[in-house]
Amino acid sequence: MTSPVLKHSYTVPCATAFRDAVESMAIRRHVNVGDLARSILLVVPTASVATQPDPGEPAADDRETVVLKSGPAEGRPWRRKPRLQVRMPPGHDIPFIRKALSLALAMDKGDLAVKISDGREQPPPPPPPAPAPPPPPPPSPTAHAHANQLSEINDELERLRAIVSVLAFEPLAEGVRNREEALHVLGFPPSAAPDTRMLRAKFRMLATIHHPDSNYGNHQRMSQLNQAMELLRRSAA
């Protein structure tokens, strides 16, 4: 004697249209909703059911009104999500049951069908492998020339970055306070005595690099360049 299969009652929230379609199908087939879901599991592998899209829960504005039949609020109306009561063996999750019922509806409409075949038949041979893609064409002389030009541009950029790093000075923590510091900021040794023409030329060159609007600009360095020039002008006056 076989032991009875235990069944669990699942509450499956779903859209009103989905619920009505499933219940209508069950009435036409003279079965209950649980029978529909179980019939799918008999003929469709569990893994295939799991890959089906889940019809999902009802939208926020999709609700049904029921009258409570027991408890302190007996007789009062209550708005809740539309749902299906499905009796099945325990161990299934709600999205899986919705997917199984969705497959039952698709089969009932003729959108899907189950193919019955002899399990002893050999599967058809796999298709032949796709032909290998043709090798890429050799690079054209123009492309090679462009690649060389780009490489030269990159080398020049690296050289300019190295020059900028050499010309860049570390900003003085307390600003430019004396002549020696002013000469240091402008790139002269402390004992140098550059004339006005040399000072202006050096200032213009460094300002081109350190001006905040340039690619390598630095506001603090530019500010100290101006301080250095102003101090040297005053000392020369």
HULIN-V284870 format. One record per residue. N is the residue number from 1. SS is DSSP state (a for helix, b for strand, c for the rest). PHI is phi in degrees with one decimal (999 if undefined). NEAR is the number of other ideal C-beta (glycine too) atoms within 8 Angstrom. Layout:
BEGIN
n ss phi near
N SS PHI NEAR
N SS PHI NEAR
END
This chain:
BEGIN
n ss phi near
1 c 999 2
2 c -80.3 3
3 c -79.9 4
4 c -65.4 4
5 c -83.9 5
6 c -68.5 6
7 c -122.8 9
8 b -122.0 8
9 b -90.9 7
10 b -99.2 11
11 b -96.7 8
12 b -111.0 12
13 b -67.7 9
14 c -161.5 14
15 c -65.2 12
16 a -58.3 9
17 a -61.9 6
18 a -66.2 13
19 a -60.3 12
20 a -63.4 8
21 a -66.4 9
22 a -66.6 15
23 a -64.4 10
24 a -63.8 8
25 a -65.2 12
26 a -61.1 12
27 a -65.0 7
28 a -64.4 6
29 a -90.1 8
30 c 58.6 4
31 c -135.1 7
32 c -100.5 7
33 a -62.2 12
34 a -61.4 10
35 a -62.0 10
36 a -61.6 16
37 a -65.1 14
38 a -66.4 9
39 a -64.1 10
40 a -63.6 14
41 a -68.1 10
42 a -76.4 6
43 a -114.4 6
44 c -117.1 11
45 c -56.6 5
46 a -57.0 7
47 a -63.1 6
48 a -70.3 8
49 a -62.6 14
50 a -64.0 8
51 c -83.9 5
52 c -72.3 9
53 c -66.9 5
54 c -83.1 8
55 c -57.1 10
56 c 84.4 6
57 c -80.0 6
58 c -67.8 10
59 c -67.0 5
60 c -61.7 3
61 c -96.7 4
62 c -100.1 9
63 c -137.0 9
64 b -118.3 8
65 b -108.6 7
66 b -124.9 7
67 b -101.6 8
68 c -66.3 11
69 c -104.1 4
70 c -156.2 4
71 c 86.4 5
72 c -59.1 3
73 c -98.4 7
74 c -55.0 8
75 c 89.2 5
76 c -90.7 7
77 b -75.0 7
78 b -142.5 9
79 b -91.0 6
80 b -144.2 8
81 c -68.1 9
82 c -59.2 12
83 b -153.1 10
84 b -122.3 11
85 b -99.3 9
86 b -124.2 12
87 b -97.8 9
88 b -146.2 12
89 c -58.7 8
90 c -67.2 7
91 c 111.1 3
92 c -101.9 9
93 c -99.6 5
94 a -62.3 10
95 a -57.6 7
96 a -64.2 10
97 a -66.0 14
98 a -59.4 14
99 a -62.8 14
100 a -63.0 14
101 a -66.8 18
102 a -64.7 13
103 a -64.2 13
104 a -61.8 14
105 a -63.8 12
106 a -63.3 9
107 a -68.8 12
108 a -64.0 7
109 a -79.3 6
110 c 90.1 6
111 c -72.3 5
112 c -131.6 7
113 c -143.6 5
114 c -98.6 7
115 c -92.2 4
116 c -102.5 3
117 c -136.9 5
118 c -74.9 4
119 c -64.2 4
120 c -84.8 3
121 c -67.5 6
122 c -75.8 3
123 c -65.8 4
124 c -62.7 4
125 c -63.1 4
126 c -66.3 4
127 c -65.1 4
128 c -62.6 4
129 c -63.2 4
130 c -66.9 4
131 c -63.8 4
132 c -64.7 4
133 c -65.7 4
134 c -65.6 4
135 c -64.0 4
136 c -64.8 4
137 c -67.3 4
138 c -63.9 4
139 c -62.3 6
140 c -75.1 6
141 a -57.1 5
142 a -63.7 6
143 a -62.6 8
144 a -63.2 9
145 a -65.2 8
146 a -63.7 8
147 a -63.5 9
148 a -64.8 8
149 a -64.2 8
150 a -63.6 8
151 a -63.3 8
152 a -65.2 8
153 a -64.0 8
154 a -64.4 8
155 a -62.7 8
156 a -65.1 8
157 a -62.5 8
158 a -62.9 8
159 a -64.8 8
160 a -66.1 8
161 a -62.7 8
162 a -64.3 8
163 a -64.4 8
164 a -62.1 10
165 a -64.6 7
166 a -71.1 6
167 a -75.7 10
168 c -72.5 11
169 c -105.4 9
170 c -79.0 4
171 c -56.0 8
172 c -74.1 10
173 c -61.8 3
174 c -109.1 4
175 c 79.7 6
176 c -86.5 11
177 c -110.8 6
178 c -150.1 7
179 a -63.6 8
180 a -60.8 7
181 a -68.9 11
182 a -65.0 14
183 a -63.2 14
184 a -61.7 10
185 a -62.8 13
186 c -85.3 15
187 c 88.3 8
188 c -102.8 9
189 c -67.5 5
190 c -59.1 7
191 c -92.1 4
192 c -69.8 7
193 c -133.8 4
194 c -68.7 9
195 c -83.7 6
196 a -61.2 6
197 a -64.0 6
198 a -65.4 8
199 a -63.0 12
200 a -64.4 8
201 a -63.4 8
202 a -66.5 12
203 a -62.2 11
204 a -61.0 8
205 a -63.2 9
206 a -70.7 12
207 a -64.5 10
208 a -59.9 8
209 a -82.8 12
210 a -94.6 13
211 c -60.1 9
212 c -56.5 7
213 c -81.8 4
214 c -86.5 9
215 c -64.0 3
216 c -111.3 8
217 c -64.4 11
218 c -149.0 10
219 a -62.4 7
220 a -67.5 7
221 a -64.9 11
222 a -63.6 13
223 a -63.4 8
224 a -75.5 14
225 a -62.4 14
226 a -64.3 8
227 a -61.6 12
228 a -63.2 14
229 a -63.2 12
230 a -63.6 8
231 a -65.2 12
232 a -68.6 13
233 a -63.9 8
234 a -64.4 7
235 a -70.8 7
236 a -82.5 6
237 c -71.5 4
END
